[in-house]
Amino acid sequence: MIRDRTFEKYDNETYLGKLNSLDGNIVCVKNGIARTWDENSREFEITIYDKRYYHNTDKFNRKRYKLPVIRYGIYTEDGKKICRIGSVQNKNDEKDKDDDLNESINVARRELNKGELKKENYREKVEPAKTLALSIFLNFLSREGITEIEVPGMYVLDYEYHRKRGIELKRKFDTIWTEENKREEPRIYEEEKIIYQRIMKKKILLVK
């Protein structure tokens, strides 16, 4: 998986054009290397830019919505490429959200759910952004002739890892941010506190 170069042509953000199913907004993709604690070695990121601002606004100020990233790995077995999808996870920051684009995604989600998903309670459990991200990624795999997908059913070390990481994060945060440091650097403390709380909120086990 680490040696695979299937999507290296997208290692820099690549403009794909307008997506009709998302009201003509601009779609770009980027292939990247995941972190050591992520579910797979690579991640595929799909960003939707507001068509009204894409061509007349600099890159850092464009309104955009990042779909959840696809954490994946591709390997070859018996001459055939197989893709293992480890997770589909949301990495959005507040600056990456746009209400108009969210509505476009919800419209696309309803269209995707027509036909096959008959049970209303099941449809409501399908997060639209994840559904859309996965469907786009599967399309990219199809273009490369990859039709066999693996999805792990369990990560046996995941719980213990998150428990230990949570304890370590709390220890470091409490060590760095003494009462004196909080008074001296209140702005930085508040910024790091938000990041810390966001990470801890995702932990399976609440670390006290």
Residue, then its C-alpha position, 0 to 999 in steps of 0.5 A: m500500500i505504501r508503494d502504490r502510486t495509483f493516485e499520485k497524479y492528484d498529489n497536488e490539488t487538481y481542478l476537475g471542473k463543475l459537478n452538475s449534481l452539486d448545482g454546478n459548483i467546482v470540484c477539486v481533489k487532492n491525494g495525500i499521506a495519512r498520519t501514522w494513527d489513521e486507518n490507512s496510509r493514504e487519504f483522498e480529499i474532495t473539496i467543493y468550491d463555490k462557483r460564484y467565487y472560484h475564478n475571481t477570488d484568491k485560493f485562501n479566501r474561496k468559499r469551500y466545503k471539504l467532503p469527508v476524507i477517504r482513508y485508503g490503501i491500494y495493493t496488488e494481489d495476483g496481478k489485480k489491484i484491490c482497494r482497502i477503505g479504512s474510514v470516511q471521516n470528516k475533517n472540516d473546520e468552521k472556515d471550510k463550511d458554506d451553507d449554500l454548498n451544504e444544501s447542494i450536498n443535501v439535495a445530492r444525497r436525496e437523489l443518491n438515496k432514491g430507489e435502492l434505500k427504501k427504509e426511511n429510518y435507514r436513509e436518515k442515518v446516511e450522512p450526506a457528505k460521506t455518501l457523496a465523498l464515497s460515491i465520487f471516490l468509487n468513481f475514481l477507482s472505477r476509472e483506474g479499473i479497480t473494482e474490488i473493495e475491502v472494508p475492515g470490520m474491526y480495528v482491534l487496537d483502536y480503542e486502547y490506542h485512543r485511550k492511551r493517546g487521550i491520557e497523554l494529551k491531557r498530561k501534556f496540556d495540563t503540564i504546559w498550561t499552568e495558571e501562570n502560563k494561562r495568564e501570560e498567554p490567554r489568547i494562545y491558551e484559548e486557541e489551544k484549548i479549543i483544539y484540545q477539547r475538540i480532540m478529546k470530544k472524539k475520544i471513545l473513553l472520557v479521560k478524567 
